[in-house]
Each structure stands twice: as C-alpha cells, then as structure tokens.
Amino acid sequence: MSKPKGPHRHNKLNDKAVRAAKPGYHADGGGLYLFVDPSGVARRWCLRVMMDGRRRQVGLGGYPGISLAEARESANELRKVAKAGGDPVAVRRASRKREGVPTFREAAEMVHAERSAGWRNPKHAAQWIATLEAYAFPAIGALRVNRIQTPDVLGVLSPIWLAKPETARRLRQRIATVLDWAKAAGHRDGDNPVEGVGKGLPKQSERVKHFAALPYAEVPQFVADLRATGAGPTTRLALEFLVLTAGRTSEVLKAQHAEIDAEQRVWTVPEGRMKGKLPHRVPLSDRCLELLSDAQALGNGGSYVFPSATADKPLSSMALLMVLRRMKVPATVHGFRSSFRDWAQERTTFPREVCERALAHVVKDKAEAAYARSDLFEKRRELMAAWASFVTSDGAKVVPLHASGGGAHG
C-alpha cells in the first residue's frame, strides 16, 4: 500500500462510513484501519505500527463491539507505547488478559480442548474445530463472547445456509455450544443468540431443491453483471474463472501460481485437492488467461492466485457466496458446474465422456474405467473454448456446435 506524501490526516472515517465500508482495509489515519472481511459482514480494527524497523499489526477488536471512538483511543495509547520503544503487541495481550472475557475464537478453542479428550473419534474432534475455523472465526472469531448477538450469528450462517445445508446446521450447533459454555462460565448473560437466528434464515429444503443451478442461457448475462458489480476485484476474477473452468470451489480458490503453465495454456490441479484423488489438467481459454493475468497484477506476491486480504491465505468461499446473494442470483456457486453440463449436453455435439472429463467426474464403471486412460485433453480444450465463447457472448448470437471427431449427444 503506497503512502501519500505530506502529513498524515487523522480521523478520516466516521460512523456512517464504517457501517457502509466494503470488503478490504479502510484507513482512519495514524496507522488505524478498519478491516472488512470478504463476506462484508465482519468488521474489525487494527493498528499498524513500526517496531525495530518492522511493521507490526495489532488487533483492537471487532466493530460494533469496539466503536470508532474506542478504537481511536486504543490506537492512540498503543502508538505512545511504540514511540517510547515499548511493545504494543505485548501491551495489547496483557490488556486482553485483564479484561477477562475471551474472544469467540479463544472460547471455542477452550471448549474444544475440554471436550475433545472425551471424543472417541479423532476425526470428529478435528472436524469440530475445523468447521469453526473455516466459517465462524473469519466473521466473529475476534469478537468477545459477551458482545455476540443474533445478527452476528446470522452473518456467519447465511452465506452457506442454502449452499451447504448440512455443514451450516452443524456450524449452528457448534456456535451454540460455545456460547452456552460462555454463559455457564459467567462470560455472558441472557439467552443464546443462536436461538433466534432461525427467523432470519430461509427453509433449506425448498430453495436448495429448486434453485441450485442457474439456467445455462442466463450465464452470459450473469457474467456481464458480475463484471459490473461492486464486489472486490479478486472476488470477481475468481468467480468468473470458476464459471469458465467449471471447477469446484475449493479447487479454484486454492489454485496456486505454480500450477499454471500460461505458455502451454493449462492449469494442473494436484491430486490432493481433487475429489477423485487424481491430478486434473484444465485447458485454459483466452479469457481464462486474461483473468489470471489480472489476478497476478492484483496479487500480494503470495502463492495463491486468488488471495484473501490478509497474509498468504486463499480467498474465502464465503466471498463468492456473498456476491451471489448481493446480486440476488437464485443459485449456488457449485451450481455453475450443472449449468455447464446442461449447456454441453443441449447445445453442443461433444461426446458425453469429454464433458464428464471436463468436470473431473470419476468413471464408476470398472470396465469403462479400464479403457478410459486418456484424459481427452485436446478435445476438452475445444469444449472449454466453446464454453468461454458462449459465456462471454450475449448468449444468443454465438452457440458453438462443433466437436473434434464427432460422436453421439451426451
């Protein structure tokens, strides 16, 4: 982040700007920043100070639990500590200990440590905390347990409530367990905020069943609208790349620069990230290469193609889900794979096995699998180029209907 010339102006933000801030970092001045996570829900304060020639970042707590005025007061005190040669990070840690009330992350880790010893299944113990790490900690992990209210829990659950119903239900139960523990330990009063969250969530069975995938004819307009939306640039690039490659969410978000061969126009997903536990080569269209080039220009120098705003971590799946919610798209991110498959079957003459390979579907029939040793890469290159042409057109003028080698309809 380049620093403006001249004296730094303090108090750039106001309460209205804090509430309306979009994902990313927003400077108040003097090293104080408001960070809004990719979901657009969780907001927290941090102070950047120089110590021994190195920049350090100190967490000051989440908003609205910590108001703008309180964040400025804390930042001012810690700047004085740093100026005097002290360690503001250590001072902040000591302050938290004196405050006594743990953050949600701290409480969850204590609950996990206490209960995991009694769980017979180590896998369950690992999954219990992993679910919270993936979905709850980014949004409410820094909030103290006595500050968490129903809207905070709703912000955690909403992005995955329809897309991952089973995961969302487990997450809801685990958040409730942590907050029940917090009440029993004397850290909070009143009812558990998870109890009232159901009123703000839609019925899972209805919308998941009917609105999982966007009709393929609407995908070109969706991509055009996506490019014009106010979502963060990295998020827009990642979602369009996912649509064009028909990839799974985790495969795309965890893509690394080392996996991309721009000269050969191929992205190789390692077996560890593939559902079928086999490496998967993805042919890259012209538009995919443009998106990768733009992503590299926006990157933070880390290994991930689509990084999050903090450290060397990939973009959160929640960021993609929130884009669909803001655009009021009645579909899930994973549903674009179904859109692609329907288009390939109904609007092209590419053989079924080529389309299935494009989706990295495992051949379940053992006899068929024995003969399916080729990954049909060159035919898939034509298929994905045709899909990119369709998606980036107006959806009406360009309808590719060719295939190398012919074959029956899928």
For each residue, the residues with C-beta under 8 A, 3 or more apart:
1: 25
2:
3:
4: 8
5:
6:
7:
8: 4 29 30
9: 12 29
10: 28 29 30
11: 28 29 72
12: 9 27 28 29
13: 17 18 26 27 28 34 68
14: 17 18 68
15: 18 19 67 68
16: 19 20
17: 13 14 20 21 26
18: 13 14 15 21 26 34 43 63 68
19: 15 16
20: 16 17
21: 17 18 24 26 34 36 43
22: 36 40 230 232
23: 36 37 38 39 40 231 232 235 309 319
24: 21 35 36 232 309
25: 1 33 34 35 309
26: 13 17 18 21 33 34 35 36
27: 12 13 32 33
28: 10 11 12 13 32 33 34 68 71 72 75
29: 8 9 10 11 12 32
30: 8 10 75 76 79
31: 47 48 49 75 79
32: 27 28 29 45 46 47 60 71 72 75
33: 25 26 27 28 45 46 47 48
34: 13 18 21 25 26 28 43 44 45 63 71
35: 24 25 26 43 44 45 46 309 310
36: 21 22 23 24 26 40 42 43
37: 23 40 41 42 43 44 138 139 309 316
38: 23 138 232 235 308 309 315 316 318 319 322
39: 23 42 138 139 155 159 316 318 319 322
40: 22 23 36 37 322 326
41: 37 139 155 156 322
42: 36 37 39 62 138 139 140 142 155
43: 18 21 34 35 36 37 62 63 64
44: 34 35 37 59 60 61 62 63 142
45: 32 33 34 35 59 60 61 62 63 66 71 74 75
46: 32 33 35 57 58 59 60
47: 31 32 33 57 58 60 74 75 78 79 88
48: 31 33 55 56 57 58
49: 31 55 56 58 78 79 82 88
50: 53 54 55 56 82
51: 54 55 56 82 87 88 89
52:
53: 50
54: 50 51
55: 48 49 50 51
56: 48 49 50 51 88 89
57: 46 47 48
58: 46 47 48 49 78 88 89 92
59: 44 45 46 92 142
60: 32 44 45 46 47 66 71 74 75 92
61: 44 45 65 66 70 71 74 142 143 144
62: 42 43 44 45 65 66 140 142 143 147
63: 18 34 43 44 45 66 67 68 71
64: 43 67
65: 61 62 143 144 147
66: 45 60 61 62 63 70 71 74
67: 15 63 64 70 71
68: 13 14 15 18 28 63 71 72
69: 72 73
70: 61 66 67 73 74
71: 28 32 34 45 60 61 63 66 67 68 74 75
72: 11 28 32 68 69 75 76
73: 69 70 76 77
74: 45 47 60 61 66 70 71 77 78
75: 28 30 31 32 45 47 60 71 72 78 79
76: 30 72 73 79 80
77: 73 74 80 81
78: 47 49 58 74 75 81 82 88 91 92
79: 30 31 47 49 75 76 82 83 88
80: 76 77 83 84
81: 77 78 84 86 87 88 91
82: 49 50 51 78 79 85 86 88
83: 79 80
84: 80 81
85: 82
86: 81 82 90 91
87: 51 81 90 91
88: 47 49 51 56 58 78 79 81 82 91 92
89: 51 56 58 92 93
90: 86 87 93 94
91: 78 81 86 87 88 94 95
92: 58 59 60 78 88 89 95 96
93: 89 90 96 97
94: 90 91 97 98
95: 91 92 98 99
96: 92 93 99
97: 93 94 100
98: 94 95
99: 95 96 144
100: 97 187
101: 144 145 146 187 188
102: 106 107 110 144 145 182 187
103: 106 107 141 142 143 144 145
104: 107 108 136 137 140 141 142 143 144 145 148 178
105: 108 109 137 141 142
106: 102 103 109 110
107: 102 103 104 110 111 145 178 179 181 182 187
108: 104 105 111 112 129 132 136 137 141 174 178
109: 105 106 112 113 129
110: 102 106 107 113 114 181
111: 107 108 114 115 177 178 181
112: 108 109 115 116 125 128 129
113: 109 110 116 117
114: 110 111 117
115: 111 112 118 119 128
116: 112 113 119 125 128 129
117: 113 114
118: 115
119: 115 116 122 124 125 128
120:
121: 124 125
122: 119 125 126
123: 126 127
124: 119 121 127 128
125: 112 116 119 121 122 128 129
126: 122 123 129 130
127: 123 124 130 131
128: 112 115 116 119 124 125 131 132 174
129: 108 109 112 116 125 126 132 133
130: 126 127 133 134
131: 127 128 134 135 136 167 170 171 174
132: 108 128 129 135 136 137 171 174 175 178
133: 129 130 136 137
134: 130 131 137
135: 131 132 138 139 156 160 167 171 318
136: 104 108 131 132 133 139 140 141 156 171 174 175
137: 104 105 108 132 133 134 140 141
138: 37 38 39 42 135 141 316 318
139: 37 39 41 42 135 136 152 155 156 318
140: 42 62 104 136 137 143 148 152 153 155 156
141: 103 104 105 108 136 137 138
142: 42 44 59 61 62 103 104 105
143: 61 62 65 103 104 140 147 148 152
144: 61 65 99 101 102 103 104 147 148 187
145: 101 102 103 104 107 148 178 179 182 187 188
146: 101 182 187 188 189
147: 62 65 143 144
148: 104 140 143 144 145 152 153 179 188 193
149: 152 153 193
150: 153 154 193 194 196 197 200
151: 154 155
152: 139 140 143 148 149 155 156 193
153: 140 148 149 150 156 157 172 175 193 194 197
154: 150 151 157 158 197 200 201
155: 39 41 42 139 140 151 152 158
156: 41 135 136 139 140 152 153 159 171 175
157: 153 154 160 161 168 171 172 197 201
158: 154 155 161 200 201 325
159: 39 156 163 318 321 322 325
160: 135 157 163 164 167 168 171 317 318 321
161: 157 158 165 168 201 202 204
162: 165 202 204 207 208 211 332
163: 159 160 321 332 333 334
164: 160 167 168
165: 161 162 168 169 204 208
166: 169 170
167: 131 135 160 164 170 171
168: 157 160 161 164 165 171 172 204
169: 165 166 172 173
170: 131 166 167 173 174
171: 131 132 135 136 156 157 160 167 168 174 175
172: 153 157 168 169 175 176 194 197
173: 169 170 176 177
174: 108 128 131 132 136 170 171 177 178
175: 132 136 153 156 171 172 178 179 194
176: 172 173 179 180 192 194 195
177: 111 173 174 180 181
178: 104 107 108 111 132 145 174 175 181 182
179: 107 145 148 175 176 182 183 188 192 193 194
180: 176 177 183 184 192
181: 107 110 111 177 178 184 185
182: 102 107 145 146 178 179 185 187 188
183: 179 180 186 187 188 189 190 192
184: 180 181
185: 181 182
186: 183
187: 100 101 102 107 144 145 146 182 183
188: 101 145 146 148 179 182 183
189: 146 183
190: 183
191: 195 196
192: 176 179 180 183 195
193: 148 149 150 152 153 179 196 197
194: 150 153 172 175 176 179 197
195: 176 191 192 198
196: 150 191 193 199
197: 150 153 154 157 172 193 194 200 201
198: 195 201
199: 196
200: 150 154 158 197
201: 154 157 158 161 197 198
202: 161 162 206 207
203: 206 207
204: 161 162 165 168 207 208
205: 208 209
206: 202 203 209 210
207: 162 202 203 204 210 211 330
208: 162 165 204 205 211 212 332
209: 205 206 212
210: 206 207
211: 162 207 208 330 331
212: 208 209 331 332 334 335 338
213: 331 332 335 336 337 338 339 342
214: 218 219 222 329 330 331 335 336 339
215: 218 219 339 342
216: 219 339 340 342 343 346 347
217: 220 395
218: 214 215 221 222 395
219: 214 215 216 222 223 243 336 339 343 390 391 395
220: 217 223 224 390 391 392 393 394 395
221: 218 224 225 394 395
222: 214 218 219 225 226 243 327 329
223: 219 220 226 227 240 243 391 392
224: 220 221 227 228
225: 221 222 228 229 327
226: 222 223 229 231 236 239 240 323 327
227: 223 224 236 240
228: 224 225
229: 225 226 236 323 326 327
230: 22 326
231: 23 226 235 236 239 319 322 323 326
232: 22 23 24 38 235 236 319
233: 236 237 294 298
234: 237 238 295 298 306 307 315
235: 23 38 231 232 238 239 306 315 319 320 323
236: 226 227 229 231 232 233 239 240 323
237: 233 234 240 241 291 294 295 298 306
238: 234 235 241 242 252 253 295 305 306 315 319 320
239: 226 231 235 236 242 243 320 323 333
240: 223 226 227 236 237 243 244 287 291
241: 237 238 244 245 247 252 288 291 292 295 306
242: 238 239 245 246 247 249 252 320 333 336
243: 219 222 223 239 240 246 336 339 340 391
244: 240 241 285 287 288 291 384 387 388 391
245: 241 242 252 267 282 284 288 384
246: 242 243 336 337 340 341 358 359 384 387
247: 241 242 251 252 269 282 337
248: 251 252 275 334 337 360
249: 242 252 253 317 320 333 334
250: 253 254 273 317
251: 247 248 254 255 269 273 274 280
252: 238 241 242 245 247 248 249 255 306
253: 238 249 250 306 314 315 316 317 320
254: 250 251 273 304 314
255: 251 252 259 260 267 269 304 305 306
256: 259 260 303 304 305
257: 260 296 303 304 305
258: 303
259: 255 256 267 268 269 270
260: 255 256 257 266 267 284 292 305
261: 264 265 266 267 268
262: 265 284 289 292
263:
264: 261
265: 261 262 283 284 289 381
266: 260 261 281 282 283 284 377
267: 245 255 259 260 261 281 282 284 288
268: 259 261 279 280 281 282
269: 247 251 255 259 273 274 279 280 281 282 360
270: 259 273 274 279
271: 274 277 278 279
272: 277
273: 250 251 254 269 270
274: 251 269 270 271 277 278 279 280 360
275: 248 360 362
276: 280 360 361 362
277: 271 272 274
278: 271 274 360 362
279: 268 269 270 271 274
280: 251 268 269 274 276 360 375
281: 266 267 268 269 375 377
282: 245 247 266 267 268 269 384
283: 265 266 377 380 381 384 385
284: 245 260 262 265 266 267 288 289 292 384
285: 244 288 289 384 385 387 388 389
286: 289 290 385 388
287: 240 244 290 291 388 391 392
288: 241 244 245 267 284 285 291 292 388
289: 262 265 284 285 286 292 293
290: 286 287 293 294
291: 237 240 241 244 287 288 294 295
292: 241 260 262 284 288 289 295 296 305
293: 289 290 296 297
294: 233 237 290 291 297 298
295: 234 237 238 241 291 292 298 299 305 306
296: 257 292 293 299 305
297: 293 294
298: 233 234 237 294 295
299: 295 296 302 304 305 307
300: 307 312
301:
302: 299 307 311 312
303: 256 257 258 312
304: 254 255 256 257 299 307 312 313 314 315
305: 238 255 256 257 260 292 295 296 299
306: 234 235 237 238 241 252 253 255 295 314 315
307: 234 299 300 302 304 312 313 314 315
308: 38 311 313 314 315 316 319
309: 23 24 25 35 37 38
310: 35 313
311: 302 308
312: 300 302 303 304 307
313: 304 307 308 310
314: 253 254 304 306 307 308
315: 38 234 235 238 253 304 306 307 308 319 320
316: 37 38 39 138 253 308 319
317: 160 249 250 253 320 321 333
318: 38 39 135 138 139 159 160 321 322
319: 23 38 39 231 232 235 238 308 315 316 322 323
320: 235 238 239 242 249 253 315 317 323 324 333
321: 159 160 163 317 318 324 325 332 333
322: 38 39 40 41 159 231 318 319 325 326
323: 226 229 231 235 236 239 319 320 326 327
324: 320 321 327 329 331 332 333
325: 158 159 321 322 328 329
326: 40 229 230 231 322 323
327: 222 225 226 229 323 324
328: 325
329: 214 222 324 325
330: 207 211 214
331: 211 212 213 214 324 335 336 339
332: 162 163 208 212 213 321 324 335
333: 163 239 242 249 317 320 321 324 336
334: 163 212 248 249 337 338
335: 212 213 214 331 332 338 339
336: 213 214 219 242 243 246 331 333 339 340
337: 213 246 247 248 334 340 341 359
338: 212 213 334 335 341 342
339: 213 214 215 216 219 243 331 335 336 342 343
340: 216 243 246 336 337 343 344 358 359 387
341: 246 337 338 344 345 355 359
342: 213 215 216 338 339 345 346
343: 216 219 339 340 346 347 348 387 390
344: 340 341 347 348 350 355 358 383 387 410
345: 341 342 348 352 355 409 410
346: 216 342 343
347: 216 343 344 390 399 400 401
348: 343 344 345 383 386 400 401 402 403
349: 401 402 403 406 407 409
350: 344 354 355 379 382 383 386 403 407 410
351: 354 355 379 403 405 407 408 410
352: 345 355 356 408 409 410
353: 356 357 372 376
354: 350 351 357 358 376 379 380 383 403 407
355: 341 344 345 350 351 352 358 359 383 410
356: 352 353 359 361 363 410
357: 353 354 360 361 375 376 380
358: 246 340 344 354 355 380 383 384
359: 246 337 340 341 355 356
360: 248 269 274 275 276 278 280 357
361: 276 356 357
362: 275 276 278 369
363: 356 368 369 372
364: 369
365: 368 369
366: 369 370
367: 370 371
368: 363 365 371 372
369: 362 363 364 365 366 372
370: 366 367 373
371: 367 368
372: 353 363 368 369
373: 370
374: 377
375: 280 281 357 380
376: 353 354 357 379 380
377: 266 281 283 374 380 381
378: 381 382 404
379: 350 351 354 376 382 383 403 404 405
380: 283 354 357 358 375 376 377 383 384
381: 265 283 377 378 384 385
382: 350 378 379 385 386 402 403 404
383: 344 348 350 354 355 358 379 380 386 387 403
384: 244 245 246 282 283 284 285 358 380 381 387 388
385: 283 285 286 381 382 388 389
386: 348 350 382 383 389 390 400 402
387: 244 246 285 340 343 344 383 384 390 391
388: 244 285 286 287 288 384 385 391 392
389: 285 385 386 392 393 398 400
390: 219 220 343 347 386 387 393 395 398 399 400
391: 219 220 223 243 244 287 387 388
392: 220 223 287 388 389
393: 220 389 390 396 397 398
394: 220 221 397 398
395: 217 218 219 220 221 390 398
396: 393 399
397: 393 394
398: 389 390 393 394 395
399: 347 390 396
400: 347 348 386 389 390
401: 347 348 349
402: 348 349 382 386
403: 348 349 350 351 354 379 382 383 406 407
404: 378 379 382
405: 351 379
406: 349 403
407: 349 350 351 354 403
408: 351 352
409: 345 349 352
410: 344 345 350 351 352 355 356
